[in-house]
Amino acid sequence: MSELYLFETERLVLSGWRPEQLDDLVALHGNPNVTRYFSLGGAPWTRAQAAEALQHWMALFESRQLGKLRLTRKSDGQFVGRAGFGIHPPTGEPEIGYALLEEHQGAGYATEAASGLRDWFFRAGKGDYFIGMADTRNARSRAILSRIGMAETHVETAADGRAVQFYRYERPARG
């Protein structure tokens, strides 16, 4: 396995990114149907924005094994999206997030990746809790956060004016 390999789920491999995979990230975040809930206007990312995110995620993976990870299907190596932990800027808290190529949405990959990340986070000793958030209009993303056991905490108005539902997942008590 590659040094960028982190772990796998039943159908997915989660790994770090390489610079030459920028086109995959541009295809993902360059699609307005993927980015529609990322900001008030939901504008697709430019190549420069994707390159900046990729550099940040690679650095976060190298330093802390965090960052948004590359998701590939185990059966054929097909790129399906990204999922992982970022650092929520205002608080420094680990924050789970995911996005899938449009043609792979609805197949359960986001829930599978988020569940795997939840379990990995505690197994790897990354902290006692993490947060998640979703635009209140994004029913699919909110359902995924609930499905993996996250509890709603509060709604905030983002700087761009969107209403964002926050979630929290606490380390399960050891029995």
C-alpha positions as CSV (number, residue, x, y, z in Angstrom):
1,M,0.0,0.0,0.0
2,S,1.0,3.6,-0.6
3,E,2.4,5.8,2.2
4,L,-0.8,7.9,1.6
5,Y,-3.1,5.0,2.4
6,L,-5.0,5.6,5.6
7,F,-7.7,2.9,5.8
8,E,-10.4,1.2,3.9
9,T,-14.1,0.4,4.4
10,E,-16.1,-2.3,2.8
11,R,-16.1,-0.6,-0.6
12,L,-13.8,2.3,-0.3
13,V,-10.1,3.2,0.1
14,L,-9.4,6.5,2.0
15,S,-6.0,8.0,1.3
16,G,-4.1,11.2,1.0
17,W,-3.8,13.2,-2.2
18,R,-0.9,13.7,-4.6
19,P,-0.4,16.9,-6.6
20,E,-1.1,15.1,-9.9
21,Q,-4.6,14.4,-8.7
22,L,-5.7,18.0,-9.0
23,D,-7.9,17.3,-12.0
24,D,-10.0,14.9,-9.9
25,L,-10.6,17.6,-7.3
26,V,-11.4,20.2,-10.0
27,A,-14.0,17.7,-11.5
28,L,-15.5,17.3,-8.0
29,H,-15.7,20.8,-6.8
30,G,-16.0,22.4,-10.2
31,N,-19.5,20.9,-10.4
32,P,-22.2,23.4,-9.2
33,N,-24.4,20.5,-8.2
34,V,-21.7,19.3,-5.8
35,T,-20.9,22.8,-4.4
36,R,-24.4,24.3,-4.2
37,Y,-24.5,24.1,-0.3
38,F,-20.8,25.1,0.3
39,S,-21.6,28.8,0.2
40,L,-24.5,31.1,-0.3
41,G,-24.0,31.3,-4.0
42,G,-22.8,27.7,-4.2
43,A,-20.2,28.7,-6.9
44,P,-18.1,25.9,-8.3
45,W,-14.4,26.1,-7.3
46,T,-11.9,27.5,-9.7
47,R,-8.7,25.5,-10.5
48,A,-6.8,27.9,-8.3
49,Q,-9.2,27.3,-5.3
50,A,-9.0,23.5,-5.8
51,A,-5.1,23.7,-5.9
52,E,-5.1,25.7,-2.7
53,A,-7.4,23.2,-1.0
54,L,-5.3,20.3,-2.2
55,Q,-2.1,21.8,-0.8
56,H,-3.8,22.4,2.5
57,W,-5.2,18.9,2.7
58,M,-1.9,17.3,1.7
59,A,-0.1,19.4,4.5
60,L,-2.8,18.5,7.1
61,F,-2.5,14.8,6.1
62,E,1.3,14.9,6.4
63,S,1.3,16.6,9.7
64,R,-1.7,15.1,11.5
65,Q,-3.2,12.4,9.2
66,L,-6.2,14.7,8.9
67,G,-7.5,16.6,5.9
68,K,-10.1,15.7,3.3
69,L,-9.1,12.3,2.0
70,R,-9.4,10.9,-1.5
71,L,-12.1,8.3,-1.8
72,T,-11.6,5.5,-4.4
73,R,-13.7,2.5,-5.0
74,K,-11.9,-0.8,-4.0
75,S,-13.4,-2.8,-6.8
76,D,-12.0,-0.8,-9.7
77,G,-9.9,2.1,-8.2
78,Q,-12.5,4.7,-9.5
79,F,-12.3,8.1,-7.8
80,V,-15.7,8.8,-6.2
81,G,-15.1,11.9,-4.0
82,R,-13.5,13.1,-0.8
83,A,-14.1,12.8,2.9
84,G,-12.2,13.5,6.0
85,F,-11.5,15.9,8.8
86,G,-10.7,19.6,8.5
87,I,-10.1,22.0,11.3
88,H,-13.0,24.4,11.9
89,P,-11.2,27.8,11.7
90,P,-13.1,29.7,14.4
91,T,-12.6,27.0,17.1
92,G,-9.8,24.7,16.0
93,E,-12.2,21.7,16.4
94,P,-11.9,18.7,14.1
95,E,-14.8,18.8,11.6
96,I,-16.0,15.9,9.4
97,G,-16.9,16.6,5.8
98,Y,-17.5,14.9,2.5
99,A,-18.4,15.5,-1.1
100,L,-19.0,13.0,-3.9
101,L,-19.0,13.2,-7.6
102,E,-22.5,13.6,-8.8
103,E,-22.7,10.2,-10.5
104,H,-21.7,8.5,-7.2
105,Q,-24.2,10.3,-4.9
106,G,-27.0,8.2,-3.5
107,A,-25.0,4.9,-3.4
108,G,-24.2,5.1,0.3
109,Y,-20.5,6.0,-0.2
110,A,-20.7,9.2,2.0
111,T,-22.3,7.3,4.9
112,E,-19.8,4.5,4.5
113,A,-16.9,6.9,4.5
114,A,-18.2,9.0,7.4
115,S,-18.8,5.9,9.5
116,G,-15.3,4.7,8.8
117,L,-13.9,8.1,9.6
118,R,-15.8,8.3,12.9
119,D,-14.4,4.9,14.0
120,W,-10.9,5.7,12.8
121,F,-10.9,9.1,14.6
122,F,-11.2,7.5,18.0
123,R,-9.2,4.4,17.2
124,A,-6.3,6.7,16.1
125,G,-6.6,8.8,19.3
126,K,-7.4,12.1,17.4
127,G,-9.6,13.5,20.1
128,D,-12.6,13.1,22.3
129,Y,-15.1,14.5,19.9
130,F,-15.5,16.1,16.5
131,I,-18.1,18.3,14.9
132,G,-19.9,18.4,11.6
133,M,-22.1,20.9,9.9
134,A,-24.5,21.2,7.0
135,D,-26.5,23.9,5.3
136,T,-30.0,23.5,6.8
137,R,-31.3,23.1,3.2
138,N,-29.0,20.1,2.6
139,A,-31.3,17.2,3.8
140,R,-29.0,14.5,2.4
141,S,-25.9,15.7,4.2
142,R,-27.8,16.3,7.4
143,A,-29.2,12.7,7.2
144,I,-25.7,11.3,6.9
145,L,-24.5,13.2,10.0
146,S,-27.5,11.9,11.9
147,R,-27.1,8.3,10.5
148,I,-23.5,8.0,11.9
149,G,-24.8,9.0,15.3
150,M,-24.0,12.7,15.5
151,A,-26.3,14.9,17.7
152,E,-27.6,18.3,16.5
153,T,-26.3,21.1,18.7
154,H,-27.3,24.5,17.3
155,V,-27.9,26.5,14.1
156,E,-25.5,29.3,13.2
157,T,-25.7,31.9,10.5
158,A,-22.6,31.6,8.4
159,A,-20.6,34.7,7.3
160,D,-22.3,34.4,3.9
161,G,-25.8,34.4,5.4
162,R,-26.6,30.7,5.2
163,A,-28.2,28.9,8.1
164,V,-25.9,26.0,9.1
165,Q,-26.9,23.1,11.4
166,F,-24.0,22.0,13.7
167,Y,-23.6,18.5,15.0
168,R,-21.3,16.9,17.6
169,Y,-20.1,13.3,18.1
170,E,-18.5,12.4,21.5
171,R,-16.2,9.5,22.1
172,P,-18.4,6.6,23.2
173,A,-18.0,5.7,26.9
174,R,-15.7,2.8,27.5
175,G,-17.5,-0.1,29.2
